[in-house]
Amino acid sequence: MVRFLAGAAACFLLMTGAFLLWQSRAAGSLGLPSAPEARLAQAAGINLKRIPGAPSADPKDKEQKRFDRADKNKDGSVTLAELVEPRRKPYAKLDLNHDGHLSFEEWAVKTITKFKSADADHNDALTRAEYAATAPKPKAPTAACACD
């Protein structure tokens, strides 16, 4: 039985290799133009030339945009104050007593509140049933399409 399975697997691998080899030779022998512009030009009978000064998307553009978002006063440099300023509001929401220091309890207030509300017998420990009450509610299934 093992010999039969090994032979079938070897046959399958040989057939796959032969198919891939055949496909690679077939694609190379057609002589298709590599660029989409060349294919369009051949189909339409038009000689297309590159547009001088056409915009191009390169990684520098993306990095420049990121820098420009951080450079709030547009002076060409990013200071530490400019970099941390967007984080002030979320920090202020967590700093409940507004003392400028974030304690662990302030950071974990949502978890602590959830724990205390689930601890029905107030013994500072959750049983299996109490812990099950902290499980996230299942999300309602959404339709894959907006069909009516």
CNS distance restraints for C-alpha pairs under 8 A (distance, minus, plus):
assign (resid   1 and name CA) (resid   5 and name CA) 6.43 0.50 0.50
assign (resid   2 and name CA) (resid   6 and name CA) 6.10 0.50 0.50
assign (resid   3 and name CA) (resid   7 and name CA) 6.05 0.50 0.50
assign (resid   4 and name CA) (resid   8 and name CA) 6.18 0.50 0.50
assign (resid   5 and name CA) (resid   9 and name CA) 6.10 0.50 0.50
assign (resid   6 and name CA) (resid  10 and name CA) 6.11 0.50 0.50
assign (resid   7 and name CA) (resid  11 and name CA) 6.10 0.50 0.50
assign (resid   8 and name CA) (resid  12 and name CA) 6.15 0.50 0.50
assign (resid   9 and name CA) (resid  13 and name CA) 6.21 0.50 0.50
assign (resid  10 and name CA) (resid  14 and name CA) 6.18 0.50 0.50
assign (resid  11 and name CA) (resid  15 and name CA) 6.15 0.50 0.50
assign (resid  12 and name CA) (resid  16 and name CA) 6.13 0.50 0.50
assign (resid  13 and name CA) (resid  17 and name CA) 6.11 0.50 0.50
assign (resid  14 and name CA) (resid  18 and name CA) 6.14 0.50 0.50
assign (resid  15 and name CA) (resid  19 and name CA) 6.13 0.50 0.50
assign (resid  16 and name CA) (resid  20 and name CA) 6.21 0.50 0.50
assign (resid  17 and name CA) (resid  21 and name CA) 6.12 0.50 0.50
assign (resid  18 and name CA) (resid  22 and name CA) 6.07 0.50 0.50
assign (resid  19 and name CA) (resid  23 and name CA) 6.14 0.50 0.50
assign (resid  20 and name CA) (resid  24 and name CA) 6.21 0.50 0.50
assign (resid  21 and name CA) (resid  25 and name CA) 6.37 0.50 0.50
assign (resid  22 and name CA) (resid  26 and name CA) 6.14 0.50 0.50
assign (resid  23 and name CA) (resid  27 and name CA) 6.21 0.50 0.50
assign (resid  24 and name CA) (resid  28 and name CA) 6.37 0.50 0.50
assign (resid  25 and name CA) (resid  29 and name CA) 6.18 0.50 0.50
assign (resid  26 and name CA) (resid  30 and name CA) 6.66 0.50 0.50
assign (resid  27 and name CA) (resid  31 and name CA) 7.89 0.50 0.50
assign (resid  32 and name CA) (resid  39 and name CA) 7.95 0.50 0.50
assign (resid  33 and name CA) (resid  38 and name CA) 6.04 0.50 0.50
assign (resid  33 and name CA) (resid  39 and name CA) 6.12 0.50 0.50
assign (resid  34 and name CA) (resid  38 and name CA) 7.29 0.50 0.50
assign (resid  34 and name CA) (resid  39 and name CA) 7.87 0.50 0.50
assign (resid  35 and name CA) (resid  39 and name CA) 6.72 0.50 0.50
assign (resid  36 and name CA) (resid  40 and name CA) 6.29 0.50 0.50
assign (resid  37 and name CA) (resid  41 and name CA) 6.03 0.50 0.50
assign (resid  37 and name CA) (resid  48 and name CA) 7.14 0.50 0.50
assign (resid  38 and name CA) (resid  42 and name CA) 6.13 0.50 0.50
assign (resid  38 and name CA) (resid  48 and name CA) 7.73 0.50 0.50
assign (resid  39 and name CA) (resid  43 and name CA) 6.18 0.50 0.50
assign (resid  40 and name CA) (resid  44 and name CA) 6.07 0.50 0.50
assign (resid  41 and name CA) (resid  45 and name CA) 5.46 0.50 0.50
assign (resid  41 and name CA) (resid  46 and name CA) 4.85 0.50 0.50
assign (resid  41 and name CA) (resid  47 and name CA) 5.84 0.50 0.50
assign (resid  41 and name CA) (resid  48 and name CA) 6.16 0.50 0.50
assign (resid  42 and name CA) (resid  46 and name CA) 6.88 0.50 0.50
assign (resid  57 and name CA) (resid  61 and name CA) 6.79 0.50 0.50
assign (resid  58 and name CA) (resid  62 and name CA) 7.25 0.50 0.50
assign (resid  59 and name CA) (resid  63 and name CA) 6.31 0.50 0.50
assign (resid  60 and name CA) (resid  64 and name CA) 5.88 0.50 0.50
assign (resid  61 and name CA) (resid  65 and name CA) 6.21 0.50 0.50
assign (resid  62 and name CA) (resid  66 and name CA) 6.36 0.50 0.50
assign (resid  63 and name CA) (resid  67 and name CA) 6.19 0.50 0.50
assign (resid  64 and name CA) (resid  68 and name CA) 6.10 0.50 0.50
assign (resid  65 and name CA) (resid  69 and name CA) 6.24 0.50 0.50
assign (resid  66 and name CA) (resid  70 and name CA) 6.52 0.50 0.50
assign (resid  67 and name CA) (resid  71 and name CA) 6.12 0.50 0.50
assign (resid  67 and name CA) (resid  78 and name CA) 7.75 0.50 0.50
assign (resid  68 and name CA) (resid  72 and name CA) 7.42 0.50 0.50
assign (resid  68 and name CA) (resid  74 and name CA) 7.27 0.50 0.50
assign (resid  70 and name CA) (resid  78 and name CA) 6.44 0.50 0.50
assign (resid  70 and name CA) (resid  82 and name CA) 6.42 0.50 0.50
assign (resid  70 and name CA) (resid  83 and name CA) 6.12 0.50 0.50
assign (resid  71 and name CA) (resid  75 and name CA) 7.08 0.50 0.50
assign (resid  71 and name CA) (resid  76 and name CA) 6.83 0.50 0.50
assign (resid  71 and name CA) (resid  77 and name CA) 6.29 0.50 0.50
assign (resid  71 and name CA) (resid  78 and name CA) 5.09 0.50 0.50
assign (resid  71 and name CA) (resid  79 and name CA) 7.85 0.50 0.50
assign (resid  71 and name CA) (resid  82 and name CA) 6.60 0.50 0.50
assign (resid  72 and name CA) (resid  78 and name CA) 7.88 0.50 0.50
assign (resid  72 and name CA) (resid  82 and name CA) 6.30 0.50 0.50
assign (resid  78 and name CA) (resid  82 and name CA) 6.20 0.50 0.50
assign (resid  78 and name CA) (resid  83 and name CA) 6.83 0.50 0.50
assign (resid  79 and name CA) (resid  83 and name CA) 6.35 0.50 0.50
assign (resid  80 and name CA) (resid  84 and name CA) 6.23 0.50 0.50
assign (resid  81 and name CA) (resid  85 and name CA) 5.86 0.50 0.50
assign (resid  82 and name CA) (resid  86 and name CA) 7.83 0.50 0.50
assign (resid  84 and name CA) (resid  88 and name CA) 6.98 0.50 0.50
assign (resid  87 and name CA) (resid  91 and name CA) 6.27 0.50 0.50
assign (resid  88 and name CA) (resid  92 and name CA) 6.05 0.50 0.50
assign (resid  89 and name CA) (resid  93 and name CA) 6.29 0.50 0.50
assign (resid  90 and name CA) (resid  94 and name CA) 6.58 0.50 0.50
assign (resid  91 and name CA) (resid  95 and name CA) 6.18 0.50 0.50
assign (resid  92 and name CA) (resid  96 and name CA) 7.45 0.50 0.50
assign (resid  92 and name CA) (resid  98 and name CA) 7.11 0.50 0.50
assign (resid  94 and name CA) (resid 102 and name CA) 7.23 0.50 0.50
assign (resid  94 and name CA) (resid 106 and name CA) 5.95 0.50 0.50
assign (resid  94 and name CA) (resid 107 and name CA) 5.98 0.50 0.50
assign (resid  95 and name CA) (resid  99 and name CA) 7.18 0.50 0.50
assign (resid  95 and name CA) (resid 100 and name CA) 6.82 0.50 0.50
assign (resid  95 and name CA) (resid 101 and name CA) 6.83 0.50 0.50
assign (resid  95 and name CA) (resid 102 and name CA) 5.52 0.50 0.50
assign (resid  95 and name CA) (resid 103 and name CA) 7.91 0.50 0.50
assign (resid  95 and name CA) (resid 106 and name CA) 6.15 0.50 0.50
assign (resid  95 and name CA) (resid 107 and name CA) 7.69 0.50 0.50
assign (resid  96 and name CA) (resid 106 and name CA) 6.33 0.50 0.50
assign (resid 102 and name CA) (resid 106 and name CA) 6.16 0.50 0.50
assign (resid 102 and name CA) (resid 107 and name CA) 6.60 0.50 0.50
assign (resid 103 and name CA) (resid 107 and name CA) 6.32 0.50 0.50
assign (resid 104 and name CA) (resid 108 and name CA) 6.02 0.50 0.50
assign (resid 105 and name CA) (resid 109 and name CA) 5.61 0.50 0.50
assign (resid 105 and name CA) (resid 112 and name CA) 7.55 0.50 0.50
assign (resid 108 and name CA) (resid 112 and name CA) 6.13 0.50 0.50
assign (resid 109 and name CA) (resid 113 and name CA) 5.95 0.50 0.50
assign (resid 110 and name CA) (resid 114 and name CA) 6.14 0.50 0.50
assign (resid 111 and name CA) (resid 115 and name CA) 6.11 0.50 0.50
assign (resid 112 and name CA) (resid 116 and name CA) 6.17 0.50 0.50
assign (resid 113 and name CA) (resid 117 and name CA) 6.14 0.50 0.50
assign (resid 114 and name CA) (resid 118 and name CA) 6.19 0.50 0.50
assign (resid 114 and name CA) (resid 134 and name CA) 6.92 0.50 0.50
assign (resid 115 and name CA) (resid 119 and name CA) 6.17 0.50 0.50
assign (resid 115 and name CA) (resid 126 and name CA) 7.98 0.50 0.50
assign (resid 115 and name CA) (resid 134 and name CA) 7.58 0.50 0.50
assign (resid 116 and name CA) (resid 120 and name CA) 7.95 0.50 0.50
assign (resid 116 and name CA) (resid 122 and name CA) 7.60 0.50 0.50
assign (resid 116 and name CA) (resid 124 and name CA) 7.74 0.50 0.50
assign (resid 118 and name CA) (resid 126 and name CA) 7.40 0.50 0.50
assign (resid 118 and name CA) (resid 130 and name CA) 5.55 0.50 0.50
assign (resid 118 and name CA) (resid 131 and name CA) 6.90 0.50 0.50
assign (resid 118 and name CA) (resid 133 and name CA) 6.34 0.50 0.50
assign (resid 118 and name CA) (resid 134 and name CA) 6.52 0.50 0.50
assign (resid 119 and name CA) (resid 123 and name CA) 7.12 0.50 0.50
assign (resid 119 and name CA) (resid 124 and name CA) 6.67 0.50 0.50
assign (resid 119 and name CA) (resid 125 and name CA) 6.70 0.50 0.50
assign (resid 119 and name CA) (resid 126 and name CA) 5.77 0.50 0.50
assign (resid 119 and name CA) (resid 130 and name CA) 6.23 0.50 0.50
assign (resid 120 and name CA) (resid 130 and name CA) 7.06 0.50 0.50
assign (resid 126 and name CA) (resid 130 and name CA) 5.39 0.50 0.50
assign (resid 126 and name CA) (resid 131 and name CA) 5.58 0.50 0.50
assign (resid 127 and name CA) (resid 131 and name CA) 5.98 0.50 0.50
assign (resid 128 and name CA) (resid 132 and name CA) 6.09 0.50 0.50
assign (resid 129 and name CA) (resid 133 and name CA) 6.66 0.50 0.50
assign (resid 130 and name CA) (resid 134 and name CA) 7.22 0.50 0.50
assign (resid 131 and name CA) (resid 135 and name CA) 7.32 0.50 0.50
